[in-house]
Amino acid sequence: MTVRFRVRGLVGTRAGLTRAGRRPGPGPVDVAGQVCSELAVDLPDEDLGEYLYDCIDLYRMGSKPRCEEVEYLGMVQDAIDRIERGEQ
């Protein structure tokens, strides 16, 4: 008894490339993970949580010195914007 498997889309392509010969772009989860990882490195003392929107929504104004507050909120908002645009 012979078992045959059909493999579609692999013939004529190299590993890691699409049929058009391009590398597939990062998926939304990859982008979000990368951006959150970079933000965690930049803000090691902060508990960022699972959702970056919560960092902004639950933030208590005046809980940090003004210059740190502006920088923190700006970095978190920039990370959210990058994720929404799909940029790494």
Backbone as CSV, one residue per row, in Angstrom:
resi,resn,N_x,N_y,N_z,CA_x,CA_y,CA_z,C_x,C_y,C_z
1,MET,0.838,-1.179,0.000,0.000,0.000,0.000,0.887,1.247,0.000
2,THR,0.673,2.108,-0.952,1.457,3.323,-1.076,0.609,4.508,-0.641
3,VAL,1.225,5.355,0.191,0.532,6.559,0.648,1.167,7.750,-0.048
4,ARG,0.351,8.571,-0.643,0.852,9.753,-1.326,0.309,11.004,-0.633
5,PHE,1.160,11.978,-0.543,0.764,13.245,0.050,0.845,14.327,-1.002
6,ARG,-0.105,15.187,-0.992,-0.049,16.337,-1.890,0.511,17.516,-1.126
7,VAL,1.480,18.126,-1.703,2.090,19.307,-1.098,1.880,20.454,-2.068
8,ARG,0.994,21.355,-1.700,0.704,22.480,-2.576,1.518,23.696,-2.162
9,GLY,1.950,24.442,-3.123,2.620,25.701,-2.856,4.086,25.582,-2.492
10,LEU,4.602,24.394,-2.369,6.002,24.239,-2.000,6.894,23.982,-3.203
11,VAL,6.337,23.472,-4.245,7.119,23.170,-5.422,7.533,24.478,-6.090
12,GLY,8.809,24.637,-6.302,9.313,25.811,-6.986,9.547,27.012,-6.082
13,THR,9.398,26.841,-4.782,9.684,27.950,-3.871,10.766,27.533,-2.902
14,ARG,11.513,28.505,-2.431,12.523,28.230,-1.425,11.915,28.474,-0.061
15,ALA,12.460,27.837,0.912,11.943,27.969,2.272,11.953,29.430,2.703
16,GLY,10.836,29.866,3.288,10.753,31.215,3.808,10.315,32.260,2.800
17,LEU,10.084,31.848,1.544,9.673,32.799,0.525,8.263,32.479,0.060
18,THR,7.532,33.494,-0.352,6.211,33.272,-0.915,6.366,32.882,-2.375
19,ARG,5.276,32.597,-3.022,5.341,32.223,-4.438,5.907,33.347,-5.297
20,ALA,5.686,34.576,-4.886,6.192,35.711,-5.657,7.679,35.943,-5.413
21,GLY,8.293,35.141,-4.535,9.718,35.273,-4.279,10.051,36.284,-3.199
22,ARG,9.022,36.768,-2.497,9.249,37.733,-1.420,9.076,37.058,-0.074
23,ARG,9.752,37.605,0.902,9.560,37.116,2.256,8.218,37.638,2.763
24,PRO,7.460,36.788,3.456,6.189,37.266,3.987,6.431,38.318,5.058
25,GLY,5.599,39.327,5.099,5.722,40.382,6.097,5.321,39.860,7.463
26,PRO,5.727,40.562,8.507,5.361,40.132,9.845,3.868,40.272,10.056
27,GLY,3.293,39.328,10.778,1.881,39.385,11.090,1.624,40.383,12.207
28,PRO,0.356,40.688,12.463,0.017,41.670,13.487,0.521,41.285,14.878
29,VAL,0.513,40.004,15.188,0.988,39.566,16.497,2.490,39.769,16.612
30,ASP,3.213,39.515,15.514,4.659,39.713,15.504,5.009,41.178,15.725
31,VAL,4.294,42.061,15.062,4.550,43.493,15.190,4.267,43.947,16.616
32,ALA,3.123,43.559,17.147,2.754,43.955,18.506,3.769,43.439,19.519
33,GLY,4.192,42.203,19.356,5.177,41.635,20.272,6.510,42.349,20.209
34,GLN,6.950,42.665,19.004,8.221,43.360,18.819,8.170,44.750,19.426
35,VAL,7.096,45.487,19.149,6.964,46.856,19.662,6.878,46.839,21.192
36,CYS,6.104,45.923,21.745,5.978,45.834,23.210,7.302,45.443,23.853
37,SER,8.057,44.586,23.203,9.369,44.200,23.728,10.314,45.391,23.759
38,GLU,10.313,46.177,22.684,11.162,47.367,22.644,10.746,48.375,23.714
39,LEU,9.451,48.530,23.916,8.961,49.460,24.924,9.343,48.991,26.328
40,ALA,9.275,47.682,26.559,9.658,47.137,27.867,11.140,47.360,28.147
41,VAL,11.969,47.309,27.116,13.399,47.580,27.283,13.610,49.058,27.604
42,ASP,12.861,49.931,26.923,12.995,51.370,27.150,12.434,51.813,28.497
43,LEU,11.448,51.072,29.005,10.807,51.419,30.281,10.871,50.223,31.230
44,PRO,12.074,49.860,31.697,12.214,48.630,32.487,11.517,48.671,33.845
45,ASP,11.299,49.842,34.404,10.690,49.933,35.731,9.164,50.007,35.691
46,GLU,8.592,50.028,34.512,7.137,50.158,34.378,6.481,48.796,34.206
47,ASP,5.300,48.658,34.778,4.482,47.466,34.581,3.503,47.788,33.457
48,LEU,3.839,47.369,32.252,3.061,47.755,31.084,1.770,46.973,30.940
49,GLY,1.685,45.805,31.487,0.467,45.011,31.368,0.311,44.426,29.983
50,GLU,-0.842,43.820,29.767,-1.089,43.129,28.510,-1.523,44.076,27.391
51,TYR,-2.265,45.107,27.744,-2.796,46.035,26.747,-2.221,47.427,26.973
52,LEU,-1.627,47.978,25.943,-1.020,49.303,26.073,-2.058,50.399,26.275
53,TYR,-3.263,50.191,25.756,-4.311,51.190,25.977,-4.578,51.368,27.474
54,ASP,-4.475,50.283,28.230,-4.684,50.368,29.681,-3.639,51.253,30.347
55,CYS,-2.429,51.257,29.825,-1.374,52.099,30.391,-1.772,53.567,30.345
56,ILE,-2.441,53.953,29.278,-2.866,55.344,29.146,-4.180,55.586,29.890
57,ASP,-5.140,54.680,29.724,-6.452,54.866,30.345,-6.401,54.841,31.867
58,LEU,-5.542,54.010,32.429,-5.489,53.855,33.880,-4.419,54.714,34.538
59,TYR,-3.700,55.486,33.741,-2.621,56.306,34.292,-3.188,57.456,35.119
60,ARG,-2.627,57.666,36.293,-3.024,58.771,37.171,-2.105,59.956,36.916
61,MET,-2.667,61.021,36.379,-1.868,62.220,36.105,-1.295,62.746,37.413
62,GLY,-0.029,63.148,37.379,0.632,63.677,38.565,1.337,62.630,39.392
63,SER,1.289,61.372,38.959,1.948,60.314,39.735,3.450,60.243,39.467
64,LYS,3.910,60.979,38.469,5.340,61.064,38.141,5.699,62.540,38.010
65,PRO,6.969,62.851,38.073,7.371,64.225,37.741,6.929,64.557,36.317
66,ARG,6.605,65.787,36.067,6.013,66.222,34.792,6.824,65.784,33.571
67,CYS,8.144,65.948,33.608,8.950,65.590,32.433,8.924,64.079,32.189
68,GLU,8.937,63.268,33.241,8.863,61.817,33.081,7.475,61.400,32.588
69,GLU,6.465,62.093,33.066,5.093,61.795,32.696,4.874,61.998,31.200
70,VAL,5.344,63.109,30.692,5.189,63.416,29.270,5.948,62.394,28.422
71,GLU,7.155,62.066,28.831,7.961,61.097,28.085,7.307,59.714,28.102
72,TYR,6.847,59.279,29.258,6.211,57.961,29.408,4.969,57.866,28.521
73,LEU,4.062,58.828,28.658,2.825,58.785,27.883,3.097,58.900,26.386
74,GLY,4.091,59.680,26.003,4.460,59.795,24.596,5.008,58.489,24.031
75,MET,5.836,57.813,24.807,6.408,56.545,24.344,5.326,55.472,24.196
76,VAL,4.408,55.420,25.148,3.331,54.433,25.079,2.427,54.743,23.888
77,GLN,2.076,56.001,23.684,1.216,56.366,22.549,1.916,56.083,21.227
78,ASP,3.207,56.334,21.148,3.967,56.037,19.936,3.959,54.538,19.651
79,ALA,4.105,53.724,20.686,4.069,52.266,20.509,2.698,51.823,20.010
80,ILE,1.633,52.386,20.568,0.280,52.046,20.112,0.109,52.429,18.647
81,ASP,0.569,53.601,18.272,0.465,54.054,16.878,1.237,53.136,15.939
82,ARG,2.433,52.729,16.339,3.249,51.824,15.501,2.550,50.491,15.306
83,ILE,1.935,49.971,16.364,1.216,48.687,16.246,0.041,48.837,15.305
84,GLU,-0.716,49.927,15.437,-1.868,50.137,14.577,-1.474,50.284,13.113
85,ARG,-0.317,50.898,12.847,0.163,51.035,11.465,0.853,49.770,10.970
86,GLY,1.165,48.866,11.865,1.857,47.637,11.472,3.337,47.801,11.266
87,GLU,3.933,48.827,11.896,5.366,49.081,11.769,6.133,48.449,12.914
88,GLN,7.329,47.998,12.608,8.175,47.449,13.683,9.102,48.455,14.202
